Amino acid sequence: MNDETREEAVLVLDCGSTNVRAIAVSASGKVIARASEKNTTYPDPDHEDWHYWSFEALCEKLFRCAREVIKVVAPDRIRAVTVTTFGADGTFLDASGKLIYPIISWKCSRTIEPMSYMDRYINPERVSAISGVGFFSFNTFNKFIWFRENHPELLDSASHFMFVSSLFTHLLTGRFTNDATMVGTSQLTDYRTQDYSQEILDAVGVQKSLFPETIFPGEVVGPLLKESADMMGLVAGTPVISAGHDTQFAIFGAGATPEQPVLSSGTWEILMARCPTIEIPTSEIFKTPFTCEWDVMRGHYNPGYQYIASAVIEWFARTMYSGVSGGNVYEVMIREAMEAPEDCHGVVIDPDMLIGNGTMSRLSLDVDRGSLVRAALNGLVVKLQNGLSILEQVGNFKASQLTMVGGGTRNQFWTQLKANALGIPINVLDEAETTVLGASMFALTGAGLYASADDARRAFNPPCHITLPET
C-alpha cells in the first residue's frame, strides 16, 4: 500500500442512476480507491414504461464495490461510512423494517398523470407555496397520490416510509431515520419550518408518524452492524454517518455560497446556491424550472434552476455533424461555432427542446451550421442568465463569481460565453467528484476527524482554473 492508502479515510457509497460506486476518500481529501458497477431500473411486467429500483440488487452491487475498495484500503483505516443517492425515491416498510413495496424510480411514468390532477387533492399553488419544491412528476407527493388511488392499504398499514439513502443506512445500522436532504426533495414539507406539512399530508391521508426521525448530514446514524460489515469487508462498529441527496453534496463539495453559486453542467444544467434565508415571491416562479430544497446545513436552503443543456449540443452533433469522420465531431462543431459571427446572422434559438417547446427564428440563406450551434449556445446562456437572476431574487444576494462542475466544463468556448454574459469570473473545478467529496466532508466530521464540514472543505481546497469575462 502507498502512503495515501495508509491514511485514515471514509467510505462513500454513491448510488447513482447510471452507476453505483464505493469510493474511499482520505482525510486530506484525496480519492484513494474506487469501484463501480452499472445500475439500471427494472420494468414492471405489466407496464413496460413503469420502473422500479431493486433494493436487493442495489445492495449487492454496493457491497461488491465496497469489497473491491477494501482490497486497496485496509478496513481499519476506514473511520466512517456514508451514503449518497438520487432524491425523491423511497418506499414503505413494516414494523420489522422489511420493504413491503418496490422502490418506484424517478424515471417511472406512472406519476405523470397524478401530477396533472393534483388539484383534486390540494391546490397546486398552495403546495408550491408551502413546500418551495417545483412541479416535477417524480416528486414523492405525486407517488403518494398514486398510492392513495392504487394501494391505499399501504398508506394505512405501513409502519414507515423511508427514502433510498436511509433504506441503506437502516440496513447498515438497524436504525429508522430519514436524511434531511432527501426529505427536502419530497414536496411533502414546509420549507419555512423544515418539517413535514400536515396540510399536505392530510391531502393524501397520511400522518407525520409514518416518517421516521429526520436527521441532518454529519449526524451519526449508528454503528455498522456485524452482518453488513462482513458483507463489505469492514470493521463492525464503524460509524455510519448521515448524508443523502447527491445534488446537495455536489454543491457543498464545490464550494457553493450565496455569492458563489454552483452550476453543474452536463446533459442538464442545474444551477444552485446555498442561502441562509430565502423569500419565494409568488407561485408564478414555479412556472419556470425553479425549485428550492433543503441545504446540508439545518435552516439553510438551496434555491435551484434547471434546464436541458448538453443534450441540445448532442442533438446538433447527431443531426448536422453525423458526416464528420473520426472522433473529432465536437472539435469541428465548436470550431465552426467560434468562427460564426456573434449575431449568428440574426438566428435566435430557444433550446427548450425537452418537451417540444424549442424554437428557431430569423433563418436566412446566410446561415450555416456553425451559426446554428452558436445560436443554440447563446440560447443556453440566456437560460443561465434567467436562472441566476431568479436565484439572486429568491436568496437576496448578488453573485460575485460562479463555480462550474461537470462534463460541460470541457467546452471552453461555451464557458467563455457564460462568463461574458454574466460579467463575473467562472471557476472551473478540476475535481469531478464533488458529490463524493462533499459527502466525505460530513463523514469525516461525523467520525471526529474535523470539527466541521466547512473545516474539511477548507482543508481539501480542490484546485480550479478561472475564466474571466472578456472586456
C-alpha positions as CSV (number, residue, x, y, z in Angstrom):
1,M,0.0,0.0,0.0
2,N,1.2,3.6,-0.7
3,D,1.2,6.4,1.8
4,E,-2.2,7.7,0.8
5,T,-3.9,4.3,1.4
6,R,-2.4,4.2,4.9
7,E,-4.2,7.5,5.7
8,E,-7.3,7.5,7.7
9,A,-10.3,7.6,5.3
10,V,-14.0,7.3,4.9
11,L,-16.0,5.2,2.6
12,V,-18.7,6.9,0.5
13,L,-21.4,4.6,-1.0
14,D,-22.7,6.6,-4.0
15,C,-25.8,5.1,-5.5
16,G,-26.4,6.9,-8.8
17,S,-28.9,6.2,-11.6
18,T,-26.3,5.1,-14.0
19,N,-23.6,3.6,-11.7
20,V,-23.3,2.6,-8.1
21,R,-19.9,3.2,-6.6
22,A,-17.9,2.8,-3.5
23,I,-15.1,5.4,-3.1
24,A,-12.6,5.8,-0.3
25,V,-11.6,9.4,0.4
26,S,-8.6,10.2,2.6
27,A,-8.7,12.7,5.5
28,S,-6.7,15.0,3.2
29,G,-9.4,14.9,0.6
30,K,-7.8,12.5,-2.0
31,V,-9.8,9.8,-3.7
32,I,-7.6,6.8,-2.9
33,A,-9.7,3.8,-4.2
34,R,-12.9,3.3,-6.1
35,A,-15.0,0.6,-7.6
36,S,-18.2,0.9,-9.7
37,E,-20.9,-1.2,-11.3
38,K,-23.6,-0.3,-13.8
39,N,-27.0,0.5,-12.4
40,T,-30.4,0.0,-14.0
41,T,-34.1,0.1,-13.2
42,Y,-36.4,-2.9,-13.6
43,P,-39.6,-2.6,-15.8
44,D,-42.9,-3.5,-14.3
45,P,-44.0,-6.7,-16.1
46,D,-47.5,-5.3,-16.7
47,H,-46.4,-1.7,-17.6
48,E,-43.2,-1.5,-19.7
49,D,-42.8,2.2,-19.1
50,W,-43.1,1.8,-15.3
51,H,-39.8,1.4,-13.5
52,Y,-38.6,0.2,-10.1
53,W,-35.3,0.0,-8.3
54,S,-34.4,-3.4,-6.9
55,F,-33.1,-2.6,-3.4
56,E,-31.6,-6.1,-3.1
57,A,-29.7,-5.6,-6.4
58,L,-28.5,-2.1,-5.3
59,C,-27.2,-3.5,-2.0
60,E,-25.4,-6.4,-3.7
61,K,-23.7,-4.0,-6.1
62,L,-22.7,-1.6,-3.4
63,F,-21.4,-4.3,-1.2
64,R,-19.3,-5.8,-4.0
65,C,-17.9,-2.4,-4.8
66,A,-17.0,-1.9,-1.1
67,R,-15.1,-5.2,-1.1
68,E,-13.1,-4.1,-4.1
69,V,-12.1,-0.8,-2.3
70,I,-11.1,-2.7,0.8
71,K,-8.6,-4.6,-1.3
72,V,-6.7,-1.3,-1.6
73,V,-7.5,0.4,1.7
74,A,-7.2,-1.6,4.9
75,P,-10.6,-1.9,6.7
76,D,-9.1,-0.5,10.0
77,R,-8.3,2.7,8.0
78,I,-12.0,3.3,7.2
79,R,-13.2,5.6,10.0
80,A,-16.8,6.1,8.8
81,V,-19.3,5.1,6.1
82,T,-21.8,7.3,4.4
83,V,-24.4,7.0,1.6
84,T,-25.5,9.5,-1.1
85,T,-28.0,8.9,-3.8
86,F,-30.7,10.4,-6.1
87,G,-33.6,12.3,-4.5
88,A,-37.4,11.8,-4.1
89,D,-37.5,7.9,-4.3
90,G,-38.4,5.7,-1.3
91,T,-40.8,3.1,-0.2
92,F,-42.9,1.6,2.7
93,L,-41.6,-0.8,5.4
94,D,-43.3,-2.9,8.0
95,A,-42.5,-2.6,11.7
96,S,-39.6,-5.0,11.3
97,G,-38.0,-2.9,8.6
98,K,-38.9,-5.2,5.7
99,L,-39.8,-3.4,2.4
100,I,-43.4,-4.1,1.5
101,Y,-43.4,-2.4,-1.9
102,P,-40.7,-1.9,-4.5
103,I,-39.0,1.5,-4.8
104,I,-40.7,3.4,-7.6
105,S,-38.0,5.1,-9.7
106,W,-37.9,8.8,-10.5
107,K,-37.8,7.6,-14.1
108,C,-41.2,6.0,-13.8
109,S,-44.1,7.5,-15.8
110,R,-46.9,6.4,-13.5
111,T,-46.7,9.7,-11.6
112,I,-47.1,11.9,-14.6
113,E,-50.9,11.7,-14.6
114,P,-51.4,12.1,-10.9
115,M,-49.4,15.4,-11.1
116,S,-51.8,16.6,-13.8
117,Y,-54.8,16.3,-11.4
118,M,-53.1,17.3,-8.1
119,D,-55.9,19.9,-7.7
120,R,-58.3,17.0,-6.9
121,Y,-56.4,16.7,-3.6
122,I,-55.0,20.2,-2.9
123,N,-54.5,23.5,-4.7
124,P,-51.1,23.1,-6.6
125,E,-50.2,26.7,-5.9
126,R,-50.7,26.0,-2.2
127,V,-48.4,23.0,-2.4
128,S,-45.6,25.1,-4.0
129,A,-46.1,28.0,-1.6
130,I,-45.7,25.6,1.4
131,S,-43.0,23.3,0.2
132,G,-40.9,25.5,-2.1
133,V,-40.4,22.5,-4.3
134,G,-41.1,22.8,-8.0
135,F,-43.5,20.7,-10.0
136,F,-41.8,17.5,-11.2
137,S,-43.6,14.3,-11.9
138,F,-41.1,12.3,-9.7
139,N,-41.9,14.2,-6.6
140,T,-42.8,12.0,-3.7
141,F,-46.1,13.8,-3.3
142,N,-47.2,12.5,-6.7
143,K,-46.2,9.0,-5.7
144,F,-48.4,9.3,-2.6
145,I,-51.4,10.3,-4.8
146,W,-50.7,7.2,-6.9
147,F,-50.5,5.0,-3.8
148,R,-53.7,6.5,-2.4
149,E,-55.6,5.6,-5.6
150,N,-53.9,2.2,-6.3
151,H,-52.6,0.8,-3.0
152,P,-54.4,2.7,-0.2
153,E,-53.7,-0.2,2.2
154,L,-50.0,0.7,2.2
155,L,-50.7,4.3,3.3
156,D,-53.0,3.0,6.0
157,S,-51.0,0.0,7.3
158,A,-47.3,0.6,6.7
159,S,-45.1,1.4,9.7
160,H,-42.6,3.6,7.9
161,F,-41.8,5.4,4.7
162,M,-38.1,5.8,4.1
163,F,-36.1,7.5,1.3
164,V,-33.4,5.5,-0.5
165,S,-30.3,6.7,1.3
166,S,-31.9,5.9,4.7
167,L,-33.0,2.5,3.4
168,F,-29.3,1.8,3.1
169,T,-28.3,3.3,6.5
170,H,-31.1,1.3,8.1
171,L,-29.7,-1.9,6.6
172,L,-26.2,-0.9,7.9
173,T,-27.3,0.1,11.4
174,G,-30.8,-1.1,12.1
175,R,-32.0,2.5,12.9
176,F,-35.0,4.1,11.3
177,T,-34.3,7.6,10.1
178,N,-34.6,9.9,7.0
179,D,-31.9,12.1,5.7
180,A,-33.0,15.7,5.7
181,T,-31.6,16.5,2.2
182,M,-33.8,13.7,0.9
183,V,-36.9,14.8,2.9
184,G,-36.5,18.3,1.4
185,T,-36.9,17.0,-2.2
186,S,-40.3,15.4,-1.5
187,Q,-42.8,18.2,-1.8
188,L,-44.3,16.9,1.4
189,T,-42.8,19.6,3.7
190,D,-42.9,23.2,4.8
191,Y,-39.7,24.9,3.8
192,R,-40.1,27.6,6.5
193,T,-40.1,25.1,9.4
194,Q,-38.1,22.4,7.6
195,D,-40.6,19.8,8.8
196,Y,-43.4,17.8,7.2
197,S,-46.5,19.9,6.3
198,Q,-49.5,18.3,7.9
199,E,-51.7,20.2,5.4
200,I,-50.0,18.5,2.5
201,L,-50.0,15.1,4.3
202,D,-53.7,15.5,5.1
203,A,-54.4,15.9,1.3
204,V,-53.3,12.3,0.7
205,G,-54.5,11.0,4.1
206,V,-51.2,10.1,5.9
207,Q,-49.8,11.1,9.3
208,K,-46.4,12.5,10.1
209,S,-45.7,9.5,12.2
210,L,-45.3,7.4,9.0
211,F,-41.9,9.1,8.6
212,P,-39.0,8.2,10.9
213,E,-36.9,10.8,12.6
214,T,-35.3,13.4,10.3
215,I,-31.5,13.8,10.7
216,F,-29.1,16.2,9.1
217,P,-25.8,15.5,7.3
218,G,-22.9,14.7,9.6
219,E,-25.0,13.1,12.4
220,V,-24.1,9.6,13.4
221,V,-26.9,7.2,12.4
222,G,-25.3,4.4,14.3
223,P,-22.6,1.7,14.4
224,L,-22.2,-0.6,11.5
225,L,-23.8,-4.0,12.2
226,K,-21.7,-7.1,12.0
227,E,-23.7,-8.7,9.2
228,S,-23.3,-5.6,6.9
229,A,-19.7,-5.1,8.0
230,D,-18.9,-8.7,6.9
231,M,-20.7,-8.2,3.6
232,M,-18.4,-5.2,2.8
233,G,-15.2,-6.4,4.5
234,L,-15.3,-3.6,7.1
235,V,-15.0,-3.5,10.8
236,A,-18.2,-3.9,12.8
237,G,-19.0,-0.8,14.8
238,T,-17.6,1.7,12.3
239,P,-19.8,4.8,12.5
240,V,-22.4,5.3,9.7
241,I,-22.9,9.0,9.1
242,S,-25.9,10.6,7.6
243,A,-25.6,12.2,4.1
244,G,-28.4,12.0,1.5
245,H,-29.3,13.7,-1.8
246,D,-26.3,13.8,-4.2
247,T,-27.1,17.3,-5.6
248,Q,-26.7,18.9,-2.1
249,F,-23.3,17.3,-1.6
250,A,-22.1,18.2,-5.0
251,I,-22.8,21.9,-4.5
252,F,-21.3,21.8,-1.0
253,G,-18.2,20.0,-2.2
254,A,-17.8,22.5,-5.0
255,G,-17.8,25.4,-2.5
256,A,-21.2,27.0,-3.1
257,T,-22.1,30.1,-1.2
258,P,-24.8,32.8,-1.9
259,E,-22.1,34.9,-3.6
260,Q,-20.7,31.9,-5.5
261,P,-23.4,29.6,-6.8
262,V,-22.6,26.3,-8.5
263,L,-23.6,25.2,-12.0
264,S,-23.5,21.5,-12.6
265,S,-23.2,21.4,-16.4
266,G,-24.0,18.2,-18.3
267,T,-27.0,16.7,-20.1
268,W,-28.9,19.0,-17.8
269,E,-27.5,22.2,-16.2
270,I,-28.5,22.6,-12.6
271,L,-27.8,26.0,-11.0
272,M,-28.0,26.1,-7.2
273,A,-26.9,28.4,-4.4
274,R,-26.6,27.9,-0.6
275,C,-28.6,30.6,1.2
276,P,-29.3,31.2,5.0
277,T,-32.7,32.7,4.1
278,I,-35.0,32.7,1.1
279,E,-38.1,34.6,0.0
280,I,-40.2,33.0,-2.7
281,P,-42.1,36.0,-4.2
282,T,-45.2,34.3,-5.7
283,S,-46.3,31.0,-7.1
284,E,-45.6,32.3,-10.6
285,I,-42.0,31.4,-10.1
286,F,-42.9,27.7,-10.3
287,K,-43.9,28.2,-13.9
288,T,-40.2,28.4,-14.5
289,P,-37.9,25.4,-13.9
290,F,-37.3,26.7,-10.3
291,T,-37.2,24.6,-7.1
292,C,-35.9,25.0,-3.6
293,E,-34.6,22.2,-1.5
294,W,-33.1,21.9,2.0
295,D,-29.4,22.6,2.4
296,V,-26.9,20.3,4.1
297,M,-27.0,22.7,7.0
298,R,-30.1,23.0,9.1
299,G,-32.1,26.2,8.5
300,H,-30.4,26.8,5.1
301,Y,-31.7,26.4,1.6
302,N,-30.7,25.5,-1.9
303,P,-32.7,27.5,-4.5
304,G,-32.2,25.9,-7.9
305,Y,-33.0,26.3,-11.6
306,Q,-32.5,23.5,-14.2
307,Y,-32.9,23.0,-17.9
308,I,-31.7,20.6,-20.5
309,A,-28.3,21.6,-21.8
310,S,-25.5,19.4,-23.3
311,A,-28.3,17.2,-24.7
312,V,-29.1,20.1,-27.1
313,I,-25.5,20.2,-28.3
314,E,-25.5,16.4,-28.8
315,W,-28.7,16.8,-30.9
316,F,-26.8,19.2,-33.2
317,A,-23.9,16.7,-33.4
318,R,-26.2,13.9,-34.4
319,T,-28.3,15.9,-36.9
320,M,-25.8,18.2,-38.5
321,Y,-22.4,16.7,-38.0
322,S,-23.0,13.0,-38.5
323,G,-20.8,13.0,-41.6
324,V,-17.7,14.1,-39.7
325,S,-15.3,11.2,-39.6
326,G,-13.3,10.1,-36.7
327,G,-13.7,11.2,-33.1
328,N,-13.5,14.9,-33.6
329,V,-17.1,15.8,-34.2
330,Y,-17.3,18.2,-31.2
331,E,-14.0,19.8,-32.1
332,V,-15.3,20.6,-35.6
333,M,-18.6,21.7,-34.3
334,I,-17.1,24.1,-31.7
335,R,-14.5,25.4,-34.1
336,E,-17.3,26.3,-36.6
337,A,-19.3,27.9,-33.8
338,M,-16.3,30.0,-32.8
339,E,-15.9,31.1,-36.5
340,A,-19.5,32.2,-36.8
341,P,-20.4,35.8,-36.3
342,E,-21.5,36.9,-32.8
343,D,-25.0,37.7,-34.0
344,C,-25.3,34.3,-35.7
345,H,-26.6,36.0,-38.9
346,G,-29.6,37.0,-36.8
347,V,-30.7,33.5,-35.8
348,V,-32.2,33.1,-32.4
349,I,-32.7,29.7,-30.8
350,D,-34.7,28.9,-27.7
351,P,-33.3,25.5,-26.8
352,D,-36.2,24.3,-24.6
353,M,-36.3,21.0,-26.6
354,L,-37.2,18.5,-23.9
355,I,-40.9,18.9,-24.2
356,G,-41.2,20.2,-27.7
357,N,-41.0,24.0,-26.9
358,G,-37.8,24.7,-28.7
359,T,-37.9,27.3,-31.4
360,M,-35.6,28.7,-34.1
361,S,-36.3,32.0,-35.7
362,R,-35.0,34.6,-38.3
363,L,-33.4,32.0,-40.5
364,S,-31.8,33.1,-43.8
365,L,-29.8,31.7,-46.6
366,D,-26.6,33.1,-45.0
367,V,-26.9,30.8,-42.0
368,D,-24.6,27.8,-41.8
369,R,-24.5,25.0,-39.2
370,G,-21.8,26.7,-37.1
371,S,-24.1,29.8,-36.7
372,L,-26.9,27.5,-35.6
373,V,-24.7,25.8,-33.0
374,R,-23.5,29.2,-31.7
375,A,-27.1,30.4,-31.6
376,A,-28.0,27.3,-29.5
377,L,-25.1,28.1,-27.1
378,N,-26.3,31.7,-26.9
379,G,-29.8,30.4,-26.1
380,L,-28.5,28.2,-23.3
381,V,-26.5,31.1,-21.9
382,V,-29.8,33.1,-21.7
383,K,-31.3,30.2,-19.7
384,L,-28.4,30.5,-17.3
385,Q,-28.8,34.3,-17.0
386,N,-32.5,33.9,-16.3
387,G,-31.9,31.2,-13.7
388,L,-29.2,33.3,-11.9
389,S,-31.5,36.3,-11.8
390,I,-34.2,34.2,-10.2
391,L,-31.8,32.7,-7.6
392,E,-30.5,36.2,-6.7
393,Q,-34.0,37.4,-6.2
394,V,-35.1,34.5,-4.0
395,G,-31.9,34.4,-2.0
396,N,-31.4,38.1,-1.8
397,F,-27.8,38.0,-3.0
398,K,-25.6,39.2,-5.9
399,A,-23.3,36.6,-7.3
400,S,-19.7,37.7,-7.5
401,Q,-18.5,34.5,-9.2
402,L,-19.8,31.2,-10.4
403,T,-18.3,27.7,-9.9
404,M,-18.8,25.1,-12.6
405,V,-18.5,21.3,-12.5
406,G,-19.4,18.5,-14.8
407,G,-18.8,17.5,-18.4
408,G,-20.0,20.8,-19.9
409,T,-16.8,22.4,-18.5
410,R,-14.8,20.8,-21.2
411,N,-16.3,23.2,-23.7
412,Q,-14.2,26.3,-23.0
413,F,-15.9,28.4,-25.7
414,W,-19.3,27.8,-24.0
415,T,-17.7,28.7,-20.6
416,Q,-16.3,31.9,-22.1
417,L,-19.8,32.8,-23.4
418,K,-21.2,32.3,-20.0
419,A,-18.6,34.5,-18.3
420,N,-19.1,37.2,-20.9
421,A,-22.9,37.2,-20.4
422,L,-22.9,37.1,-16.6
423,G,-20.0,39.6,-16.3
424,I,-18.4,37.6,-13.4
425,P,-15.5,35.1,-13.2
426,I,-16.2,31.4,-13.6
427,N,-14.2,29.0,-11.5
428,V,-14.0,25.5,-13.1
429,L,-13.1,22.8,-10.6
430,D,-10.6,20.3,-11.8
431,E,-12.0,17.7,-9.5
432,A,-15.0,15.8,-10.9
433,E,-16.0,14.0,-7.7
434,T,-17.7,16.9,-6.0
435,T,-20.6,14.8,-4.7
436,V,-18.4,12.2,-3.2
437,L,-16.0,14.8,-1.7
438,G,-18.9,16.8,-0.3
439,A,-20.4,13.6,1.4
440,S,-16.9,12.6,2.7
441,M,-16.5,16.0,4.4
442,F,-19.6,15.2,6.5
443,A,-18.4,11.7,7.1
444,L,-15.0,12.9,8.3
445,T,-16.8,15.4,10.6
446,G,-19.1,12.7,12.0
447,A,-16.0,10.5,12.6
448,G,-14.4,13.3,14.6
449,L,-11.5,14.0,12.1
450,Y,-12.7,17.5,11.5
451,A,-14.6,20.0,13.7
452,S,-17.0,20.8,10.9
453,A,-17.7,20.0,7.3
454,D,-16.6,23.6,6.5
455,D,-13.2,22.9,8.1
456,A,-12.9,19.7,5.9
457,R,-13.7,21.7,2.8
458,R,-11.1,24.3,3.5
459,A,-8.6,21.6,4.1
460,F,-9.5,19.8,0.8
461,N,-9.2,23.0,-1.2
462,P,-9.8,21.4,-4.6
463,P,-7.9,23.0,-7.5
464,C,-9.7,25.1,-10.1
465,H,-9.0,27.3,-13.1
466,I,-10.7,30.6,-13.8
467,T,-12.3,32.0,-16.9
468,L,-12.7,35.8,-16.7
469,P,-15.2,37.9,-18.7
470,E,-13.8,39.4,-21.9
471,T,-14.0,43.1,-21.9
